[in-house]
């Protein structure tokens, strides 16, 4: 059994390790994790950049990868506490985005500003327990290659944005979007698709 599995299977040890990594009641890792552990464990591709005014809440027990020539702009928050955050090559994460794993973002993807991509939900169904004390639930989000996510969009848990698709500004994605589509609205619906026979974008 690996060290990681041993820790996961021992509640007392897991709690101790968690407190060593993160202050109680917080999501941000301790400074020694940020500066001494994460640079060794997490992959940053050649030419990639994380701007100085970002909040990178990444921990060693899940993966964080930033592909070559990809950029995370100022005022973003990236959190891999409950799942991996993987960003491909030549992708731009614009200002003030929030990304909470498990999230996989492909190559040549553009995120505009103020986008929330959260694969985490809070359990609420037990009315005898405060919501903040109940479990969290995760379902992976995938944004495939060549997509453009416009400003103020929200992408919810368990959805996939297909290759070369566009999510319009202010859209709320609650269901997966097929490849080569344009989606808009709340909840987001496909309004255009690329017709390969006609070789043009066609309204739905």
Backbone as CSV, one residue per row, in Angstrom:
resi,resn,N_x,N_y,N_z,CA_x,CA_y,CA_z,C_x,C_y,C_z
1,UNK,0.846,-1.198,0.000,0.000,0.000,0.000,0.884,1.252,0.000
2,UNK,0.542,2.207,-0.865,1.330,3.431,-0.961,1.122,4.300,0.277
3,UNK,2.030,5.262,0.463,1.910,6.193,1.593,0.600,6.967,1.509
4,UNK,0.242,7.391,0.302,-0.999,8.145,0.105,-2.210,7.316,0.535
5,UNK,-2.257,6.045,0.147,-3.367,5.173,0.515,-3.392,4.913,2.019
6,UNK,-2.204,4.762,2.610,-2.126,4.540,4.056,-2.709,5.713,4.825
7,UNK,-2.399,6.923,4.369,-2.928,8.127,5.022,-4.443,8.205,4.853
8,UNK,-4.931,7.931,3.621,-6.365,8.004,3.349,-7.153,7.007,4.195
9,UNK,-6.567,5.839,4.458,-7.269,4.775,5.168,-7.157,4.870,6.690
10,UNK,-6.436,5.860,7.186,-6.273,6.044,8.626,-6.811,7.427,9.005
11,UNK,-8.047,7.505,9.518,-8.671,8.817,9.779,-7.845,9.739,10.678
12,UNK,-7.222,9.196,11.708,-6.438,10.034,12.620,-5.210,10.601,11.926
13,UNK,-4.527,9.737,11.171,-3.346,10.186,10.432,-3.728,11.182,9.344
14,UNK,-4.842,10.915,8.671,-5.328,11.824,7.629,-5.607,13.208,8.200
15,UNK,-6.246,13.253,9.373,-6.554,14.535,10.016,-5.281,15.285,10.388
16,UNK,-4.293,14.553,10.906,-3.027,15.175,11.282,-2.313,15.756,10.066
17,UNK,-2.219,14.965,9.012,-1.544,15.430,7.788,-2.277,16.642,7.208
18,UNK,-3.601,16.593,7.247,-4.403,17.712,6.728,-4.103,18.999,7.486
19,UNK,-3.987,18.905,8.803,-3.686,20.089,9.614,-2.269,20.601,9.372
20,UNK,-1.331,19.690,9.060,0.029,20.116,8.730,0.068,20.881,7.407
21,UNK,-0.832,20.527,6.490,-0.850,21.137,5.158,-1.686,22.412,5.097
22,UNK,-2.816,22.428,5.843,-3.784,23.519,5.740,-4.227,23.947,7.138
23,UNK,-4.236,25.238,7.444,-4.783,25.688,8.733,-6.256,25.309,8.862
24,UNK,-6.702,25.039,10.087,-8.071,24.612,10.328,-9.070,25.648,9.815
25,UNK,-10.086,25.161,9.097,-11.144,26.026,8.594,-10.769,26.824,7.363
26,UNK,-9.611,26.546,6.752,-9.173,27.299,5.575,-8.971,26.374,4.381
27,UNK,-8.851,26.978,3.198,-8.583,26.217,1.974,-7.172,26.453,1.453
28,UNK,-6.548,27.533,1.915,-5.223,27.900,1.415,-4.141,27.082,2.117
29,UNK,-3.211,26.481,1.361,-2.132,25.703,1.998,-1.182,26.595,2.792
30,UNK,-0.514,25.987,3.754,0.490,26.723,4.529,1.634,27.146,3.610
31,UNK,2.361,28.184,4.031,3.420,28.739,3.181,4.508,27.719,2.861
32,UNK,4.836,26.827,3.807,5.887,25.848,3.537,5.466,24.876,2.431
33,UNK,4.157,24.613,2.334,3.654,23.761,1.248,3.764,24.512,-0.080
34,UNK,3.344,25.766,-0.058,3.345,26.579,-1.283,4.747,26.746,-1.864
35,UNK,5.728,27.010,-0.986,7.058,27.356,-1.487,8.045,26.198,-1.537
36,UNK,7.841,25.164,-0.718,8.825,24.078,-0.648,8.360,22.772,-1.283
37,UNK,7.050,22.524,-1.242,6.540,21.237,-1.729,5.962,21.348,-3.139
38,UNK,5.044,22.293,-3.331,4.345,22.367,-4.613,5.247,22.596,-5.829
39,UNK,6.289,23.437,-5.732,7.148,23.610,-6.913,7.821,22.319,-7.373
40,UNK,8.032,21.398,-6.460,8.663,20.128,-6.815,7.643,19.155,-7.397
41,UNK,6.436,19.121,-6.825,5.450,18.107,-7.201,4.624,18.464,-8.427
42,UNK,4.324,19.740,-8.612,3.378,20.121,-9.658,4.099,20.568,-10.923
43,UNK,3.505,20.210,-12.059,4.141,20.425,-13.364,3.780,21.797,-13.944
44,UNK,4.815,22.539,-14.324,4.645,23.794,-15.051,5.426,23.672,-16.358
45,UNK,4.714,23.707,-17.482,5.359,23.543,-18.778,6.224,24.734,-19.138
46,UNK,7.103,24.511,-20.093,8.012,25.566,-20.561,7.220,26.761,-21.083
47,UNK,7.590,27.941,-20.615,6.941,29.172,-21.070,5.628,29.478,-20.373
48,UNK,5.212,28.629,-19.446,3.952,28.896,-18.732,4.163,29.993,-17.684
49,UNK,3.076,30.678,-17.343,3.165,31.784,-16.383,1.966,31.770,-15.451
50,UNK,2.236,31.997,-14.165,1.193,32.258,-13.179,1.458,33.661,-12.655
51,UNK,0.557,34.582,-12.929,0.764,35.978,-12.539,0.817,36.110,-11.016
52,UNK,1.452,37.155,-10.562,1.759,37.315,-9.143,0.518,37.443,-8.275
53,UNK,-0.523,38.097,-8.761,-1.712,38.346,-7.930,-2.763,37.247,-8.115
54,UNK,-2.338,36.017,-8.039,-3.270,34.889,-8.111,-3.286,34.173,-6.770
55,UNK,-4.330,33.420,-6.525,-4.409,32.591,-5.333,-4.379,31.135,-5.796
56,UNK,-3.251,30.499,-5.620,-3.065,29.124,-6.062,-3.166,28.216,-4.842
57,UNK,-4.372,27.741,-4.571,-4.616,26.864,-3.425,-4.444,25.412,-3.873
58,UNK,-3.204,25.043,-4.159,-2.954,23.679,-4.616,-2.174,22.919,-3.550
59,UNK,-2.540,21.657,-3.403,-1.995,20.809,-2.360,-1.324,19.592,-2.972
60,UNK,-0.425,18.942,-2.237,0.360,17.858,-2.835,-0.402,16.564,-3.072
61,UNK,-1.569,16.381,-2.435,-2.243,15.093,-2.581,-3.107,14.992,-3.833
62,UNK,-3.282,16.085,-4.585,-3.929,16.044,-5.899,-3.032,16.750,-6.909
63,UNK,-3.267,16.487,-8.179,-2.398,17.032,-9.225,-2.800,18.454,-9.613
64,UNK,-1.782,19.241,-9.934,-1.965,20.519,-10.596,-0.940,20.584,-11.710
65,UNK,-1.408,20.772,-12.945,-0.505,20.855,-14.091,-0.903,22.043,-14.949
66,UNK,0.114,22.792,-15.383,-0.067,23.923,-16.280,0.815,23.680,-17.485
67,UNK,0.208,23.543,-18.667,0.941,23.174,-19.873,1.826,24.276,-20.402
68,UNK,2.620,23.941,-21.388,3.583,24.896,-21.950,2.867,26.081,-22.586
69,UNK,3.443,27.244,-22.349,2.958,28.527,-22.878,1.556,28.903,-22.402
70,UNK,1.069,28.252,-21.368,-0.230,28.625,-20.813,-0.051,29.685,-19.725
71,UNK,-1.093,30.486,-19.530,-1.007,31.620,-18.601,-2.232,31.627,-17.696
72,UNK,-1.999,31.843,-16.402,-3.071,32.124,-15.447,-2.916,33.580,-15.034
73,UNK,-3.900,34.389,-15.370,-3.797,35.829,-15.151,-4.101,36.210,-13.697
74,UNK,-3.893,37.499,-13.394,-4.077,38.022,-12.047,-5.493,37.782,-11.510
75,UNK,-5.574,37.674,-10.188,-6.809,37.615,-9.411,-7.596,36.318,-9.595
76,UNK,-6.968,35.304,-10.179,-7.618,33.992,-10.278,-7.446,33.216,-8.973
77,UNK,-8.333,32.248,-8.770,-8.199,31.280,-7.689,-8.245,29.891,-8.301
78,UNK,-7.219,29.102,-8.021,-7.146,27.724,-8.494,-7.087,26.827,-7.264
79,UNK,-7.994,25.833,-7.194,-8.067,24.987,-6.007,-8.175,23.519,-6.426
80,UNK,-7.195,22.720,-5.976,-7.216,21.280,-6.272,-7.471,20.452,-5.008
81,UNK,-8.055,21.069,-4.003,-8.241,20.398,-2.724,-9.097,19.150,-2.798
82,UNK,-10.089,19.133,-3.692,-10.957,17.954,-3.805,-10.835,17.274,-5.169
83,UNK,-9.889,17.704,-6.003,-9.702,17.055,-7.294,-8.655,17.758,-8.123
84,UNK,-8.051,17.011,-9.043,-6.979,17.528,-9.891,-7.442,18.733,-10.713
85,UNK,-6.507,19.646,-10.956,-6.717,20.732,-11.922,-5.614,20.611,-12.958
86,UNK,-6.013,20.286,-14.192,-5.070,20.033,-15.276,-5.382,20.987,-16.421
87,UNK,-4.403,21.802,-16.797,-4.575,22.797,-17.863,-3.560,22.479,-18.955
88,UNK,-4.013,22.375,-20.189,-3.163,21.967,-21.299,-2.249,23.073,-21.797
89,UNK,-1.747,22.900,-23.017,-0.789,23.817,-23.629,-1.494,24.996,-24.298
90,UNK,-0.823,26.152,-24.300,-1.267,27.340,-25.048,-2.668,27.804,-24.645
91,UNK,-3.007,27.619,-23.384,-4.322,28.037,-22.903,-4.199,29.276,-22.021
92,UNK,-5.239,30.097,-22.053,-5.260,31.345,-21.285,-6.395,31.298,-20.283
93,UNK,-6.061,31.451,-19.014,-7.057,31.594,-17.959,-7.080,33.074,-17.592
94,UNK,-8.124,33.777,-18.034,-8.182,35.227,-17.900,-8.363,35.691,-16.469
95,UNK,-8.409,36.998,-16.289,-8.442,37.579,-14.946,-9.699,37.186,-14.166
96,UNK,-9.483,36.963,-12.862,-10.565,36.769,-11.892,-11.398,35.514,-12.137
97,UNK,-10.777,34.471,-12.662,-11.465,33.193,-12.803,-11.321,32.380,-11.524
98,UNK,-12.311,31.537,-11.259,-12.265,30.585,-10.145,-12.387,29.188,-10.731
99,UNK,-11.392,28.323,-10.440,-11.411,26.953,-10.942,-11.207,26.015,-9.760
100,UNK,-12.213,25.172,-9.500,-12.174,24.221,-8.393,-12.303,22.813,-8.969
101,UNK,-11.262,21.998,-8.777,-11.208,20.671,-9.366,-12.208,19.688,-8.783
102,UNK,-12.356,18.522,-9.426,-11.564,18.049,-10.558,-11.987,18.689,-11.881
103,UNK,-11.023,19.368,-12.517,-11.248,20.065,-13.783,-10.097,19.766,-14.724
104,UNK,-10.430,19.426,-15.978,-9.430,19.248,-17.025,-9.737,20.229,-18.146
105,UNK,-8.759,21.064,-18.468,-8.886,22.061,-19.532,-7.881,21.695,-20.611
106,UNK,-8.325,21.649,-21.853,-7.481,21.173,-22.942,-6.482,22.205,-23.440
107,UNK,-6.024,21.988,-24.675,-5.051,22.857,-25.332,-5.767,23.978,-26.091
108,UNK,-5.107,25.134,-26.189,-5.593,26.258,-27.000,-6.981,26.729,-26.561
109,UNK,-7.204,26.735,-25.258,-8.490,27.166,-24.699,-8.364,28.608,-24.215
110,UNK,-9.417,29.391,-24.434,-9.466,30.770,-23.946,-10.564,30.879,-22.895
111,UNK,-10.189,31.288,-21.691,-11.152,31.684,-20.664,-11.080,33.202,-20.576
112,UNK,-12.213,33.872,-20.704,-12.247,35.333,-20.556,-12.198,35.683,-19.067
113,UNK,-12.985,36.649,-18.607,-12.891,37.132,-17.230,-14.089,36.673,-16.391
114,UNK,-13.838,36.555,-15.070,-14.892,36.325,-14.076,-15.694,35.043,-14.314
115,UNK,-15.016,34.006,-14.727,-15.663,32.716,-14.979,-15.524,31.847,-13.735
116,UNK,-16.584,31.098,-13.417,-16.531,30.138,-12.318,-16.700,28.736,-12.898
117,UNK,-15.707,27.887,-12.623,-15.736,26.493,-13.049,-15.558,25.664,-11.784
118,UNK,-16.643,25.100,-11.286,-16.572,24.387,-10.013,-17.147,22.986,-10.154
119,UNK,-16.289,21.998,-9.899,-16.718,20.597,-9.927,-17.178,20.131,-8.555
120,UNK,-17.350,21.057,-7.636,-17.720,20.750,-6.257,-19.121,21.260,-5.957
121,UNK,-19.880,20.420,-5.247,-21.163,20.838,-4.701,-21.227,20.456,-3.231
122,UNK,-22.027,21.175,-2.464,-22.217,20.855,-1.051,-23.477,20.012,-0.876
123,UNK,-23.348,18.944,-0.110,-24.524,18.154,0.252,-25.413,18.986,1.177
124,UNK,-26.723,18.830,1.053,-27.659,19.652,1.846,-28.871,18.867,2.328
125,UNK,-29.023,17.616,1.905,-30.303,16.925,2.053,-30.653,16.506,3.484
126,UNK,-29.646,16.372,4.336,-29.937,16.027,5.735,-30.243,17.306,6.497
127,UNK,-31.529,17.529,6.824,-31.923,18.799,7.441,-31.536,18.871,8.915
128,UNK,-31.030,17.765,9.479,-30.600,17.746,10.873,-29.126,18.113,11.048
129,UNK,-28.441,18.327,9.932,-27.016,18.653,9.961,-26.814,19.946,9.179
130,UNK,-26.093,20.919,9.737,-25.818,22.145,8.968,-25.147,21.813,7.633
131,UNK,-25.491,22.540,6.618,-24.941,22.268,5.284,-23.425,22.290,5.307
132,UNK,-22.831,23.233,6.038,-21.368,23.332,6.056,-20.712,22.126,6.708
133,UNK,-21.475,21.328,7.485,-20.921,20.143,8.144,-21.151,18.875,7.329
134,UNK,-21.913,18.972,6.243,-22.172,17.803,5.415,-21.057,17.623,4.384
135,UNK,-21.056,16.482,3.757,-20.007,16.145,2.793,-20.073,17.037,1.558
136,UNK,-18.961,17.096,0.856,-18.955,17.710,-0.468,-19.041,16.603,-1.510
137,UNK,-19.602,16.941,-2.646,-19.764,16.005,-3.751,-19.028,16.588,-4.944
138,UNK,-18.292,15.753,-5.674,-17.596,16.240,-6.865,-18.001,15.432,-8.094
139,UNK,-17.980,16.093,-9.236,-18.192,15.442,-10.529,-17.306,16.185,-11.525
140,UNK,-16.422,15.479,-12.238,-15.407,16.145,-13.069,-15.998,17.033,-14.162
141,UNK,-15.295,18.119,-14.417,-15.589,19.014,-15.536,-14.470,18.876,-16.554
142,UNK,-14.840,18.817,-17.837,-13.859,18.754,-18.914,-14.170,19.862,-19.915
143,UNK,-13.156,20.665,-20.240,-13.250,21.636,-21.330,-12.255,21.168,-22.383
144,UNK,-12.767,20.711,-23.514,-11.898,20.123,-24.529,-11.135,21.192,-25.312
145,UNK,-10.266,20.753,-26.208,-9.370,21.642,-26.943,-10.130,22.718,-27.724
146,UNK,-9.476,23.874,-27.876,-9.877,24.935,-28.804,-11.170,25.654,-28.419
147,UNK,-11.584,25.582,-27.154,-12.830,26.238,-26.739,-12.597,27.683,-26.321
148,UNK,-13.662,28.464,-26.376,-13.658,29.838,-25.875,-14.819,29.966,-24.895
149,UNK,-14.492,30.295,-23.650,-15.501,30.517,-22.613,-15.534,32.018,-22.355
150,UNK,-16.657,32.650,-22.645,-16.748,34.110,-22.560,-17.006,34.572,-21.124
151,UNK,-16.936,35.871,-20.924,-16.939,36.470,-19.589,-18.194,36.116,-18.788
152,UNK,-17.971,35.921,-17.482,-19.040,35.713,-16.490,-19.796,34.400,-16.644
153,UNK,-19.274,33.478,-17.431,-19.928,32.171,-17.558,-19.717,31.352,-16.294
154,UNK,-20.633,30.411,-16.066,-20.534,29.454,-14.965,-20.636,28.053,-15.560
155,UNK,-19.678,27.202,-15.204,-19.700,25.813,-15.668,-19.826,24.929,-14.441
156,UNK,-20.892,24.131,-14.399,-21.202,23.368,-13.199,-20.672,21.935,-13.271
157,UNK,-20.675,21.285,-12.119,-20.082,19.957,-11.957,-20.684,18.932,-12.911
158,UNK,-19.808,18.049,-13.414,-20.250,16.924,-14.222,-20.489,17.230,-15.683
159,UNK,-20.069,18.403,-16.154,-20.324,18.783,-17.544,-19.042,18.743,-18.376
160,UNK,-19.242,18.563,-19.685,-18.145,18.590,-20.655,-18.475,19.613,-21.729
161,UNK,-17.510,20.446,-22.058,-17.630,21.377,-23.185,-16.849,20.764,-24.330
162,UNK,-17.532,20.402,-25.400,-16.899,19.700,-26.504,-15.923,20.567,-27.285
163,UNK,-15.092,19.909,-28.065,-14.019,20.572,-28.815,-14.541,21.713,-29.691
164,UNK,-13.773,22.813,-29.720,-14.018,23.976,-30.580,-15.424,24.554,-30.372
165,UNK,-15.844,24.584,-29.112,-17.145,25.162,-28.792,-16.976,26.509,-28.104
166,UNK,-18.064,27.273,-28.132,-18.097,28.600,-27.511,-19.215,28.610,-26.475
167,UNK,-18.897,29.104,-25.284,-19.914,29.359,-24.258,-20.034,30.870,-24.142
168,UNK,-21.223,31.398,-24.407,-21.429,32.843,-24.474,-21.339,33.487,-23.093
169,UNK,-21.154,34.793,-23.097,-21.078,35.552,-21.853,-22.335,35.348,-21.019
170,UNK,-22.139,35.198,-19.692,-23.208,35.041,-18.710,-23.959,33.713,-18.795
171,UNK,-23.505,32.806,-19.623,-24.174,31.505,-19.724,-23.908,30.675,-18.473
172,UNK,-24.866,29.814,-18.124,-24.717,28.878,-17.010,-24.858,27.469,-17.580
173,UNK,-23.748,26.759,-17.627,-23.727,25.435,-18.240,-24.079,24.388,-17.190
174,UNK,-25.239,23.752,-17.369,-25.693,22.714,-16.444,-25.717,21.337,-17.097
175,UNK,-25.588,21.299,-18.432,-25.522,20.043,-19.176,-24.394,20.145,-20.195
176,UNK,-23.852,19.005,-20.582,-22.707,18.995,-21.503,-23.068,19.620,-22.841
177,UNK,-22.068,20.265,-23.437,-22.213,20.940,-24.728,-21.459,20.113,-25.768
178,UNK,-22.089,19.734,-26.875,-21.383,18.907,-27.870,-20.289,19.692,-28.591
179,UNK,-19.356,18.983,-29.239,-18.294,19.666,-29.989,-18.859,20.559,-31.090
180,UNK,-18.102,21.583,-31.436,-18.423,22.489,-32.545,-19.809,23.112,-32.384
181,UNK,-20.040,23.656,-31.179,-21.324,24.272,-30.863,-21.109,25.640,-30.240
182,UNK,-22.152,26.464,-30.285,-22.212,27.715,-29.539,-23.389,27.593,-28.583
183,UNK,-23.140,27.818,-27.296,-24.185,27.703,-26.280,-24.346,29.036,-25.559
184,UNK,-25.594,29.374,-25.236,-25.884,30.641,-24.548,-27.081,30.451,-23.645
185,UNK,-27.204,31.340,-22.646,-28.383,31.377,-21.806,-28.205,30.725,-20.454
186,UNK,-29.284,30.786,-19.656,-29.315,30.205,-18.306,-30.640,29.459,-18.145
187,UNK,-30.602,28.126,-18.188,-29.431,27.265,-18.425,-28.996,27.332,-19.891
188,UNK,-27.724,27.071,-20.121,-27.172,27.208,-21.468,-27.780,26.175,-22.424
189,UNK,-28.110,26.657,-23.616,-28.610,25.781,-24.684,-27.817,26.049,-25.959
190,UNK,-27.699,25.022,-26.781,-26.972,25.166,-28.045,-27.804,26.015,-28.998
191,UNK,-27.200,27.089,-29.515,-27.905,27.965,-30.458,-27.327,27.878,-31.871
192,UNK,-26.093,27.334,-31.981,-25.470,27.137,-33.293,-24.646,25.863,-33.276
193,UNK,-24.533,25.231,-34.431,-23.638,24.092,-34.598,-22.928,24.236,-35.925
194,UNK,-21.724,23.688,-36.002,-21.005,23.713,-37.272,-21.466,22.543,-38.118
195,UNK,-21.897,22.837,-39.364,-22.333,21.821,-40.312,-21.154,21.508,-41.237
196,UNK,-20.601,20.321,-41.092,-19.413,19.970,-41.862,-19.727,19.768,-43.344
197,UNK,-20.960,19.420,-43.693,-21.328,19.285,-45.110,-21.419,20.660,-45.778
198,UNK,-22.080,21.583,-45.082,-22.217,22.941,-45.636,-20.973,23.779,-45.394
199,UNK,-20.138,23.337,-44.431,-18.945,24.052,-44.016,-19.266,25.465,-43.545
200,UNK,-20.284,25.522,-42.673,-20.659,26.799,-42.085,-21.375,26.554,-40.757
201,UNK,-21.435,27.638,-39.922,-22.163,27.569,-38.674,-23.638,27.784,-38.943
202,UNK,-24.482,26.904,-38.380,-25.911,26.917,-38.662,-26.677,27.096,-37.350
203,UNK,-27.660,27.987,-37.357,-28.479,28.186,-36.166,-29.376,26.969,-35.922
204,UNK,-29.570,26.655,-34.645,-30.416,25.501,-34.291,-31.880,25.904,-34.223
